[in-house]
Amino acid sequence: MPEQRGNEVLKQINAAWADAQDQLKALRGQVEKTAAMAQAKVQSNFLARDLDRAYRDLGEAVWAQVSKGQLTLPKNMSAVLKALETVTQRIQEQNASINDLLSEGADVAAKLKEKMSKTGVATKDKKR
């Protein structure tokens, strides 16, 4: 009887082992599928980035030609053209404002340096 019981336990262990191996194979397949999906997603993201870059480059080239008057856009693109003109104007205004601020800062620094040299205050440049 103990021998029969031992054989039964051994059969149960072998069955459990076979079941575990089957589950491991199924899990491995799912992991491989998930890894392939993740790799495809990464590749898709790279391609989308490349497409965005190509569209940006195309847009910049077309806008350069339109700005020079060498290319005329169709009437149905007037809203896009107007938006680009508005944004370009705002960028130019912002750049002019930044340049004005930088110029004012340089003027203030020059006046301060001049004032310090007149009063005889040593500056770092004079110490060297």
C-alpha positions as CSV (number, residue, x, y, z in Angstrom):
1,M,0.0,0.0,0.0
2,P,2.7,2.5,0.8
3,E,4.4,1.8,-2.5
4,Q,1.1,2.5,-4.3
5,R,0.7,5.7,-2.4
6,G,4.3,6.7,-3.3
7,N,3.5,6.1,-7.0
8,E,0.4,8.2,-6.7
9,V,2.3,11.0,-5.1
10,L,5.0,10.7,-7.8
11,K,2.3,10.9,-10.5
12,Q,0.8,14.0,-8.9
13,I,4.3,15.6,-8.7
14,N,5.0,14.8,-12.4
15,A,1.5,16.1,-13.4
16,A,2.1,19.3,-11.4
17,W,5.6,19.6,-13.0
18,A,4.2,19.2,-16.5
19,D,1.4,21.7,-15.7
20,A,4.0,24.2,-14.4
21,Q,6.1,23.7,-17.6
22,D,3.1,24.4,-19.7
23,Q,2.2,27.5,-17.8
24,L,5.8,28.7,-18.1
25,K,5.7,28.1,-21.9
26,A,2.5,30.1,-22.1
27,L,3.9,32.9,-19.9
28,R,7.1,33.0,-22.0
29,G,5.0,33.4,-25.1
30,Q,3.1,36.2,-23.6
31,V,6.3,37.9,-22.5
32,E,7.8,37.6,-25.9
33,K,4.6,38.9,-27.5
34,T,4.6,41.9,-25.1
35,A,8.3,42.6,-25.8
36,A,7.6,42.5,-29.6
37,M,4.7,44.9,-29.1
38,A,6.8,47.3,-27.0
39,Q,9.6,47.1,-29.7
40,A,7.0,47.9,-32.4
41,K,5.7,50.8,-30.3
42,V,9.2,52.2,-29.9
43,Q,9.8,51.9,-33.6
44,S,6.5,53.6,-34.3
45,N,7.4,56.5,-32.0
46,F,10.7,56.9,-33.9
47,L,9.0,56.9,-37.2
48,A,6.4,59.4,-35.9
49,R,9.2,61.6,-34.7
50,D,10.9,61.4,-38.1
51,L,7.6,62.2,-39.9
52,D,7.1,65.2,-37.6
53,R,10.6,66.4,-38.4
54,A,10.1,66.0,-42.1
55,Y,6.8,67.9,-41.9
56,R,8.5,70.7,-39.9
57,D,11.3,70.9,-42.5
58,L,8.8,70.9,-45.4
59,G,6.8,73.6,-43.6
60,E,9.9,75.8,-43.0
61,A,11.0,75.4,-46.6
62,V,7.5,76.3,-47.9
63,W,7.2,79.2,-45.5
64,A,10.6,80.5,-46.6
65,Q,9.5,80.5,-50.2
66,V,6.2,82.1,-49.4
67,S,8.0,84.8,-47.3
68,K,10.3,85.6,-50.3
69,G,7.3,85.8,-52.6
70,Q,8.6,82.9,-54.7
71,L,5.6,80.7,-53.8
72,T,1.9,81.4,-53.6
73,L,-0.3,79.2,-51.4
74,P,-3.8,78.2,-52.5
75,K,-6.7,80.3,-51.2
76,N,-7.9,77.5,-48.9
77,M,-4.6,77.8,-46.9
78,S,-5.2,81.5,-46.1
79,A,-6.0,80.7,-42.4
80,V,-2.7,78.8,-42.1
81,L,-0.8,81.6,-43.8
82,K,-2.5,84.2,-41.5
83,A,-1.6,82.2,-38.4
84,L,2.0,81.9,-39.5
85,E,2.2,85.6,-40.3
86,T,0.8,86.4,-36.8
87,V,3.2,84.1,-35.0
88,T,6.1,85.4,-37.0
89,Q,5.2,89.0,-36.2
90,R,4.9,88.2,-32.5
91,I,8.3,86.5,-32.5
92,Q,9.9,89.5,-34.2
93,E,8.3,91.8,-31.6
94,Q,9.5,89.6,-28.7
95,N,13.0,89.5,-30.2
96,A,13.0,93.3,-30.5
97,S,11.8,93.7,-26.9
98,I,14.6,91.3,-25.7
99,N,17.2,93.3,-27.7
100,D,15.9,96.5,-26.2
101,L,16.2,95.1,-22.7
102,L,19.7,93.8,-23.4
103,S,20.7,97.2,-24.9
104,E,19.3,99.0,-21.8
105,G,21.2,96.6,-19.5
106,A,24.4,97.2,-21.4
107,D,23.9,101.0,-21.2
108,V,23.3,100.8,-17.4
109,A,26.4,98.7,-17.0
110,A,28.5,101.1,-19.0
111,K,27.2,104.1,-17.1
112,L,27.8,102.3,-13.8
113,K,31.3,101.4,-14.9
114,E,32.0,105.0,-16.0
115,K,30.6,106.4,-12.7
116,M,32.8,104.0,-10.7
117,S,35.9,104.9,-12.6
118,K,35.2,108.7,-12.0
119,T,34.7,108.2,-8.3
120,G,38.0,106.2,-8.1
121,V,36.3,102.9,-7.0
122,A,38.5,100.0,-8.0
123,T,36.9,97.5,-10.3
124,K,38.0,93.9,-10.8
125,D,39.5,94.9,-14.2
126,K,41.7,97.6,-12.6
127,K,42.9,95.3,-9.9
128,R,44.4,92.9,-12.4
